[in-house]
Amino acid sequence: MSKNDDDFEFEALLSINEEEEEAQKGDASPAPEEEAEVKKIEAAGFALSQFGGDRFRFEETRRPLNSAQRRRYIVTRENLSDVSSVISDYRDCDGYKGVFQNGGSYVEYLLQVSGSILPAGRLIERLEWDYQRAECDHEFNPWAIRTERRQYSPGFHLTDPSGEVCVELSEISPIAAFRLSNGRHMRSDLVDYTLKVMVSSAKNAETKLDIAQHVADGLLFELDARRDLGINLVPWERARVTSRGSRYRGKSSISFPATSVPREVAALFSFATEAADNPPFSFLSYYQILEYYMPLTSKRDALRRVRREMRDFSFDISNDASVLRVLNVVERTKGLSEEEALKILVRDCVREDKLRELFQLDAFGEYFSQKGPIVGVPPVSLKATNETVAIQAAKRVYALRNRIVHAKDDPKYAETPQLLPRSGEANSLGPDIALARFLALETIADTQD
């Protein structure tokens, strides 16, 4: 099936069929007993925004977000009681789309199919599993699928040898369907599946969540390695610094291209956009554009320095000291480190007033400060007096590049943790990617001469 076919099918799955449309034209208001359930949900930080047919729509109220940013939630009339009875006991996971029970004994992760936007359930329902069910305290009632040829269950429930941890693939729970819906409702004839991890050992919540994450990562890795099934956890949407769609609404002026961009640079710039679902790759693609121009900007800086020495009124070509000053400039250029080359590039190619404007965007908040989510990289302060904003930006970009590309067993970077793909930090890289993109655009524009 092609990508366009996937997109079409996904939109069809998100929509509702005609029978469901008719069903929505029922009661105009909740029943009295349902109003009590709604109040329980509202007490947990949600506000009822709409009711129609068999669906209740809520919005979150706790976070000071504008209406465009506020997440939305849907629960069916059938699941309203199940959700309201446990709503105060569950929280959202940090790194990936999922929910966990207070105390960390139960974690439920949303799944996605690699390279497709179709729900994971569309793939999972085609699979049958052969496994030994161990004794444990958990109920497991697998969803049965009947076809003309067979009847089977697409889920499983596995227990580790110690009996302290179980992992299950099964139909999404009502509480997860509510907290992870974000305003979307799947057709009633589609069953979605989630990965559940139950940790019964007497450990603190943080340790239990770490165990659950480790088990989920290990299981999905083995599914990929053993059965070639590319199923992943789903990162939370990364906050976009600026919405590209909003910048280009309505008519936009266009003319024949006047920018000269090398093929390598154009390919890297395009790939950075394609790799939006892999933030470290996207960042590195923009960084590679900066690397492409480093020899040019370093050479340009060296020539400027050489010419400046030769224009000195005291310069004398027959004087050894004068000639040595020129040679020293050349030698320093030859021994230039990559970080120093990047500092030269940012200093010479990037307009500092525009760079300051970027760091002052409200969407960044405290991201680039000491309190930001990315550790092991220097912050950027617009009030610093010992370094320019350009130098601070270059140092941060270079440090982040090192965190992504260097193995953690490299002694040179032993004190700095490696930034792993699909980690919470990786999913928070939006502003740093925007910074790298801005530096790349400024460099391309500055080197058009």
N, C-alpha and C positions, 0 to 999 in steps of 0.2 A: 504494500500500500504506500502511496506517495505521501510526502509531507502535506500537500494540499488536501489529499483525501483524509489524512489524520485530522487536520484542522476542521474540515467539514463535519466529520463524525463527532469530534469533541464538542462542537457547538450544538450538534443535534442532541448529544447526551446531556448537555447542560440545560437544554430547553425542556419544556414539558409537552406531552402529547395532548391531543384534543380531548380525550376522556378526562385527563387531569385538569385541563383548562375549565371544563364544565364543572368539575368537582369543586373548583375554587370559588364558584359563584354561590356558595352556600351561605352560612350564617354571617351576618354583618358584624357581630361582636362576640367576644368570648363568653362562654357560659360562666356562671358564678363560681363554680369550683375551679375553672381554668383561670379566673382572675386571681385566685389565691396562689396558684402555681406561678403566674406571671410576676406577682409581687416578690416571691422568693428569688426569682432570677434577677429582678430589678435591684433587690437588696444586695446582690453580689456585684453590682457595678454596671448593670446593663439597663437600657431604657427601651421599652416597647415603642417602635416607630411605625409599625404597620401590621394589620391583621387582615387576612383575606382567605376565605375558604378553609383550608386545613393547615395554614402556615402562619407562624408568628415571626415577625422580623424585629430584631433588636439592634441597637447600636451601643457601643461602649461609651461610658460616661466618665471614667476615672481619669483618663489622660487628657490634657488640654490640647486636643488636636482640632484642626479645622475640619469642616464637613467632608472635604475631599480626602483627607487622610484617615478619618475615623473608620475603623473596621466595623463590618456589619455581620450579623449572625442570623441564622434561620433554624427554626425547629418546627417540626410537624406537630400537629395536634396529637398524633399517636405517641410521640416521644416526649411531649411536654412534661409529664409527671416524672419520667425517668431523669430528665435533665435537671428539673428544679430540685429534686431530692438530693442531688450530689454536686450541684453547681458550686457550692462554697468549698468543696473538698478538692477541687482540681485547679491547676495552674498551667499556663503555657510553658512548654520547654523553651530553653534559651536558644540553642544553636539551630535546631531543626523544627519544622512544623510537627507539633505533637503536644500531648498533654500528659501531666503526671499527677498522681494522687499525692496529697500532702503527706510527707514522710518518705516519699520516693519508692514505695513498695510496688507501685504499678506505673508503668510508662507506656504510652501508646504513640507510635510514630506513623505519620502519613508517608505513603510511598509513591514513587514515580518511576516510569520506564525510561531508561536512558535513550536519548535521541528521539523521544516522542512526547507529545503533549496529551496523549490519551491517558485516561485514568489507569492506574496499575491493575485495577480489577479486570480490565479487558484482557490482559495477558494472564493474570493469575487464574482466572476461571477456565483457562484452557489446560491447566496443569493438574496432574494427579500425583500424590506423594505416597511413597512406601516407607513407613517408619514404625518403630516400636513405641507405643504409648506407655510411658512409665507412670507409676502411681504418684499422685500428688493431690493437693487439696483444691485444685482449681476445676471448675466446671468447664467443659469444652463440648459444645454442640455444633459440630461443623455443618456448614451450609451444604445441602445435597443438590447436585445438578443431575438432571436426567436428560439423556439424549436418546435418539432412536437405537443407538448401539449399546449404551452403558449408563450406569449411574455411578457417580463418584463425588468426592469432596475435594475442593481445591485448597483447603486449609490444613494446618497441622498444629500440634502442641508437643513441644519437646522439653525435656527436663535434664539438667546437668547431673552428673554422677553423684554430686553431694546432695541433691534434692533441694538446694537453696535457691536456684534460679530456673525459671521456666521461660520459654519464648514461644510465642504463638502467632500464627498467621490466620486471621479470621475476619469476619465482617466487622466493619467499623462500628464502634459503640455510639450510642446516642449522644453522650457528652462530647466525644471527639468530633462527631459530625456537626454538633452545634458550634463548638469553639473554633473549628477549622474551616467552617463553611465560607466565611468572608463574603456573604451576600449571594453565594451561588447555591442553586438547588439542582441536584441530579434527578433525572427521571426516576420514577418509582420502580421501574423494571430493571434498574442498574444497581448492582450490589458493589460497593467499594470495599476494599480490604485494607487493613492496617496491621502493623507489626506491634505486638504487645510483649513487654518484658516484665515479669513478676519477680521481685527480689524479696525473699522472706528472711534473709539473714538479719541478725540484730546489729545493724550498722546505722550510722547517721544518714540523713537524707542525701547529703552531697555525695557520700560514698556510694549509696545505692544508685543514684543517677549516673555516676561514672561507670558502675558495673553494667547498667542497662545499656548505656551508649556503647560500651566495649562489646557486649554480646550482640547488639544490633549490627555493629560494624563487621564483626567476625562472621555472622550468618550471611549477610549480603555479599561479603567478599567470597565466601565459599560457593554461594549460588552462582556468582559470576565465574569463578575459577573452575568449578566442577561441571556446571551445567550451561555455562555461557548465557546466563540470565542476567541482563543488565538492569537490575532494580536498585534504586537508591533512595535514601532519605531525602526529604525536600527541605532545602534551606528556606528560612523566612525571607520574604521579599526584601531586597536591599533597597535602602532609601536612596532615591535619586536626588542629586543636588539640584538639578534643573530638569524639568520635563521637556524633552525634545519635541514631543508632540505639541505642547503649548507654544513653543517658540515659532512653529511653522504653520500655525493655523491660518486659514484664509489664503489670499494670494501672496506669493513670494516672488520677488524679482529674480530673474535668471538671465544669464548671458553666456556667451561662448567661453569655455574655461580659459583663464589667463594664468593660472598657477602651474608652475612647472614642478611636478612631483615625480621623483624617480620611481620606477616600478616597484622596487623593494619596499620603499616607504608606503606607497599606496596599498600594497598587499598587507603590510603590517597594520596599517590603520584600519583596513577592512576587517582583518581578523580580530582586532581588539573589540570591534562591535559584535562580531559573530560569537566571541567567547564571553558574552555577558553573563552566561550561567556559570562560568568558571572565573571568578574575580581575579585570582592570582595570574592566570594566563592573560586576561585582559590588561592588567597592569603591566606585565612583562612585555606585551606587544608594544605598548606606548613607550616603555623604557628602551626597547630595541630601536625605536625611531631616534631617540636621543643618542644612543650609541652610534647609530649610522652617521650622525652629524658631528660627533665629537672630534674626529680627525680634522674635519674642515674648520670648526671653530677654534680648535687648539692651534692649528697652523695659522689661521687668521690672526689670532692673538699674538703668536710668536713674531709674525711679520710686522705687526704694529709696534711691538716692543723693539725689534731690531731697527726699524725705521726711526723710532723715537730716539734711540741711542745715537744713530748716525746723524740726526738733525740737531743734536746737542751742539751748541756753539763752541764748546770746548773739544769736540771730537776731532781727533787728528789721526789719520790713517797710518801715519808713520810712528805713532806712539803706541807702544805695546799695551799699556794700561787701557787705552781707548778700545783697541781691538779685542782685548780680553773681555771687556764688558759686553761686547756684542756676542762673543763666543759663549759667555756664561748664560746669556739669554737662550741661545740655541741648545745648550746642554740641559738647561732646566726643562725645556720643552721635550727633549728626548726621554727624560726620566719621569715624565708626568704620570701620576697614578690616575686610575679611572675616576676616582672621586674628585680629584683636582680638575680633571678634564670636564667633568659634569658641572662643577662650580663655575668654571670659565664659560661654559655654554649658557647656563642659566643667567649668569651675570651680564653677558653680552647680548643675548638674543631675546630675553624676556623683559617686557616693560614693567618696571616695579610698581607703578601705580595700578596697572591692571592686575598684577599679582596680589597686591593688597586688597583690591576689590573682591577677588576670589575668596580670600581668607575671611572676609567680612560678611560673607553670605550667611543669612540667618539659618539656613538649612544645615550649616556645618555645626552650629552650636559650639560645644566644647570638644569637638572631635579632634582637633589638632593641638589641644592643650595637654598638660600632664595628666588630666583626668580622662583622656580619650581612650577608646577601646583597643587600640593597637599598642602593644608593649614592645620594648626593645628598639624603639625608633625615637629620635629626638623630636620634641614638640616644636611648634612654630609660634613665636610671640611677636606681635606687631609692635610691642613696646620695648623690645630688646635693643640695647644700645651697643653691645659688643659685636654683633653680627647683623648684616643686612638681611632683609626678608628673603632675598634671592639665595644667599648662601645657606640660610636655614632650610629653605625649601629643597635645595640640592642635597644637603646632608640627609634630610629625611627620606627623600626618594631613593638615594643610594643605600641607606640602611635597610629600607624596606625591601629593596631588590635583593640584598644579601640574605635577609630572613627567608625569602622565597626560594632562592636558587641553591643555597649552601646546605649540605647535609649537616645534621646536628652533631655528627661525630667528628666534624672538622675542628681541630683544636683552635684554629683562628677565631671560630665563632662559638666556642664552647659555652660562653656566658649568655648567649642570645638564643632563645628557643626558635626552632624552625617554624615558619608559618605554613601550616598544612592546608591543603585544599579541603573544602567542605567543613572547615572548622568555623567556630563562631567568629573568630577574627577575620577569616577569609570572607565570610558573608557580610562583614561590616566595612569592607574596603572601598565602598562607593566614593567617598570624598577623596581618598588618595588616588583612585583611578581618574577622577575628574581633574585632580592636580596634574597627574602625568599627562593626561590628554591635552590640558591647557598648555603645558610646557612644550609638548610636541608641536602643537599648532603655532605657537609663538616662534619656535625654532624654524619651522618650515617657512613661515612668512618672512622671517629675518634673513634667510639664506636665498631669497629669490633674486638677489643682485647678480 
